[in-house]
Amino acid sequence: MRAVQASVIPERAEEEQIEQLLRLQELLAGEGVRALLVRHLRLALFQNRYDPPQHRGPVLVAGAVKVSAAEAGFHVEHDSGSAGFAEAEAAAGYVSSLITAARSGGST
């Protein structure tokens, strides 16, 4: 029973993160930025042994920018550093400015 409960909690957290990232993806689309939602899952296959799937949190990828979601908001990683945002709108504006700067050859 504990194994079932332990797997349900991370799945719920992952679903909440996906919902947050989908909202951010919609905001970015409104600004003309295409982003891809990526879910990481690692399966280890061994003969006569079961290893449960290992999840890493979902990530929203827009060019070289990666955004992850957490309870506190959004964490944005890019080539020149990282930043954290509490609101989706602020994260979307920042990501959009990074992508725009990358397209124009500038830096932020």
N, C-alpha and C positions, 0 to 999 in steps of 0.2 A: 504494500500500500504506500509506503514512503517513497519508493521509486516513482510511482505514478504521480504523487503530489509534487515531488521535486521536479519532474519534467513539465508539469502543468504550469508552474510559476514562471520558469524561463520562457515558455511558449506564450504566455499572456504578456509578459514584458516585451517579447519580440513583436507581438502583434500591435502593442501600443506604439512601439518605436516605428513600425511600418506605417501606422496611421499618421504619426507626426511627419515622417519623411514624405508620405504621399501628399500631405498638405503643402509642405515646402516645395515639392515637385510641381504642384499646380501653380503656386505663386511664381516660381521660376519660369514656367511655361507662359504665364501672363506677361513676363518681361522679355520673352523671346529666347530663353535659355533652355536648351534640351538637357534633361538629366535622366539617368538610368538608375533604377532601384535595384540593388544587388543584395542577394541573400547568400551568405556563406554557409556551407554545410560540408563537413568532412566525414567521410565514411571510412572506417578501417575494416578491411575484410581479411580475416584469417581463418584458416581451416579449423573447424571444431571449436571455434571461440566466437562469442558475440561481444562486440564493442559497440555501445550505443552511439548514435550520431553525435558529433560535436558541432555546436553552433557557435558562430561568431555573430555579433549583432549585424543587422542590415545596414547598408551604407548607400547613400545617394551620391552618384558620381556624375560630375559635370566637367568634362575636359580633365584637367589635372587636379581638380578640386574634389575632395571627398568630404561628405557631411555625415556624421553619425548623430543619433538622437539619444537622449537620456532624460531622466526625470527633471534635471535642471535646465534643459533646453537643447541646444544644438552645438556640436563641436565641429568646426570647419578646419580642415587641414589642406594646405596647399604648398607649393614649392618653396615659398619664402617664409613659411611659418604656420601658425594656427591661431584660431580665435574661438571664443565661446559666446553664444547668444542665448538669451532667455526666450525671445520671441521669434516666431517663424518669419515674420515680416522683416525684421532686422537681419536675420541670417540670409534671407532671399536677396535683400539689397546688397549685402556684402558679397555674396557669391556672384551676383550679376555684375557687380563692379570688377571683380577679379576676372571674370570671363571676358568682359568688354575690354579690359586692359590687355589681356592676353591676345585678343583678336587684333588690337591696334598696335601691338608690339611694345606697349608701355608696361610699367610696373606700378603697384600700389604699395 
